[in-house]
Amino acid sequence: MAERRVMKLRRLAAIIIVLTLAGGASAAQTSPAPADLLAAIAASQSAKIDYAFDVDFTTAKTAIRVHFDPKATPRIHTLEPSASQLNSDQRSVLNALQSQIEGIGWCAGEHLGQIADVHLERQDRDTVSYSFQPTRQSTPGQGAQYANRLRGELTLTKTNPDVTAIHIYTPAAFDPLPLVHIANLDIAVTCAVAPNGRRYGARSDSRSSGSAFGLAFDEHNVENVANLSAPQ
């Protein structure tokens, strides 16, 4: 029983953290975000399209490829393996993806307008990088309850501002639940240019380690989003 609970926690943590950091709207508040980031958010929101796309989700033990179509019912169906060939781990991942994916995750999403404690870290001719504190408002979903345990950094283009990368990590270990210990959590989101010219979360690479209910875990999960197309 404990091992099944650990497996469930590991799968859900990997998916929930990646997806909630990549997108989602938040309640309107006075934002501490710098002007160039706010300009990037406004541009992405103005240009956003409800694309169809493919998602490859890979862990050390399993892999699944699905297609998301905002106009289809259901909106997500499996590509590899076929629905009839899914094992229990793949079906659990599929169920989590079906409940979490609502559309393409724009890197300059509305949620970034709600980050706090933004500081300039470095810049070069083309880009600028900011450190920030995630908040409950900037981290929708189940990740919101421990947003204060996370830290973040984002990189922004100077010309036609847009987010090119987001890094979320834990500066120290913490215990989000009784008998659950998170030793390390690190998520790197790499952005790519969509057909509309704005950047989306093309790759999310997450690593987590710790223990749950007396059993240790050390996970590495990768999500790739590709083949964007306007739905027919």
Secondary structure, 3 states (H helix, E strand, C coil): CHHHHHHHHHHHHHHHHHHHHHCCCCCCCCCCCCHHHHHHHHHHHHHCCCCEEEEEEECCCCEEEEEECCCCCCCEEEEECCHHHCCHHHHHHHHHHHHHCCCCCECCCHHHHHCEEEEEEEECCCEEEEEEECCCCCCCHHHHHHHHHCEEEEEEECCCCCEEEEEEECCCCEEEECCEEEEEEEEEEEEEECCCCCEEEEEEEEEEEEEECCEEEEEEEEEEEEEEECCC
